[in-house]
Amino acid sequence: MISRQNFSRRSVLAGSVAAAVAMAAWPLAARAQSGTVRFILPNATGSGVDTITRAAQPALSKAFNASVVVDNQPGAGGVVGLQALARSAPDGNTLSIVSNNVVIFPSVLKSLPFDMPGDFTPIAVVGATPMVLVVNPSKVQATNSKEFIALLKSKPGELNFASGGNGTILHLATELFLEQAGVRAKHIPYKGVGPMVTDLIGGQVEFGTAALPSVQAHIKSGALRAIGVLTAQRTPAAPEIPTFAEQGLPNFVVDAWFAVIGPKGLSPAHVKKAHDAVVAAFDDPAVREAMTKQGNTISIGTPEQAQATFRSELAKYAALVKKAGIEPQ
């Protein structure tokens, strides 16, 4: 059984959740601007979701006929920003674009300051983004999955892997890789993808899993080396990177989807307005081009489909967390 002792870090999580309570004490209405739609992102600047949202920001502003502000509120792997969203007024002026981290939290955290999805209104699952396992090339000589697994086996528990926070999809994806490869490594959680990538490049940690858009430039520059993508097929945005499935781990495929949500209690009119704006924005030619370059696949579903997806994915990730041997903290 793989050791999960580094997953707990109870004191860090407790402090982050306390910060969430303090943040929620700020009335969002007092901070909002007139004629503004605020997207609270429970992710740091430079994360995959942040990259997607900022690429769509001008088109979203046009579609909403309002100023669209991106408000990054990272912390506790996303709990901070989600609590702020849950406590915002259901007036259609405060929304979020989130990753499937949100359906993992209930399986890895014993308590949350909100109910998922009960305290939110899923509006649309927008699409999926490819994830890639990367290494620091100065620290890791391996160039493919076979060599990397051999290295991990030769140094059990000695290499460090980074994630954007405990219980995030990036953390879970790497844990599943370790479980399927039959190897061990030490988890180092960060308060967001930006600091994680900085330390990956700096060599403070040897490897980690990230959304392709957040590390694509660093792979191209040689600052990071891609070992494999976690998709079922190679991504057109980086066709030179092989899948893990074709490198001997046929069951190691992890989806990373992103969705638009709002607080609980949004009226049908507000849901329709937000859904229509998202459809229009992601159909904008400039946004379509940006999504293609990032490797994102856009397939916008209905609000009803979003509700069903959130509930089915909660069950799916509960099973994956159990399979990886991660105990809720």
Residue, then its C-alpha position, 0 to 999 in steps of 0.5 A: m500500500i502506498s503511504r499517504q502520510n503527506f496528504s494530511r497537513r491538517s494545520v495548513l488546511a485548517g488555517s486556509v479554511a479559517a481564512a475562508v471564513a474571514m474572507a466571507a465576512w466581506p460582503l461581496a455586494a460591497r466589493a462589486q462594481s455597478g454593471t459588473v459580472r464578477f468571476i470568482l476563481p478558486n484558483a491562483t493566477g496561472s492555473g488552467v482555469d485562470t488561463i481559460t477564463r482570462a482568454a474568454q474574458p473579453a468575449l464574456s464581457k461582450a456577451f454579458n454586456a457588462s464589465v467582467v472581472v476575474d477575482n482569484q481567491p485561491g486557498a485550501g485547494g479551492v475551498v476559500g473561493l468556493q465559500a465566497l461564491a456560496r455566500s454571494a447574492p444569487d443575482g447573476n452578478t457573481l459566477s465562477i469557472v471551476s475545474n472538477n476539483v469541486v467534485i473531489f473535495p467531498s471525498v477527500l475532506k471530512s468537512l466543508p463550509f458548503d455543500m457540493p453541489g447543493d450550495f451552488t447552481p451548475i450552469a454549464v459544463v463547458g469543456a475539457t482540458p488536457m493534463v500532463l505529467v512534467v518533470n524538471p529536466s535538470k533533476v530527472q533524466a527520464t524522458n518517457s514513462k518507462e524510464f521515469i517509473a524505473l527511476l521512481k522504483s530505484k528511489p522509493g519515496e525519495l522524489n517529490f511531486a507538486s500539486g496545486g493543493n491537497g485533494t485537487i485533481l492535480h494531486l489525485a491524478t499523480e496519486l493515481f499514477l503512482e498507484q498504477a505504476g506501483v511506485r512511491a513519491k512524496h507529496i508537496p502541496y502548494k497554494g495554487v498552480g503558479p507557485m507549484v510551477t515556479d518551484l518545478i522550474g526551480g528544481q525544488v520539486e522533481f515532478g508534478t501533474a498540471a493542466l497543459p495550458s499552465v505549463q505549455a510555454h515551459i515545455k516548449s522552452g525546455a524549462l520542463r519536460a513532458i513525460g506524458v498526457l493523461t488523455a485517451q488520445r494525444t492532444p492536437a495542441a501538443p501531438e508530440i507528447p505521448t499518452f500514458a496509455e500508449q506507454g504501458l499504463p492503459n488505465f491511466v486516463v484522467d479527465a479534467w473538465f471545467a464548468v460555470i457555476g453560480p451560488k445557490g438560488l439563481s433564478p431560471a432567468h439568471v441561469k439562462k442569461a449566464h448560459d447564453a452568455v457562456v455559449a456566445a463567448f466560447d463561440d467567439p472566433a478569438v476564444r475558439e482559437a485560444m482554446t484550440k492552442q491550449g488544447n481545450t475541447i469545448s462542448i457546452g451542455t445544458p444546465e440540466q446536464a450540468q446538474a446531472t454531471f456534477r452528481s455523477e462525477l461526485a460518485k466517480y471521484a469517490a470511487l477513484v479516491k478510494k482506489a488510490g487509498i487516500e483517506p479523507q482528512 
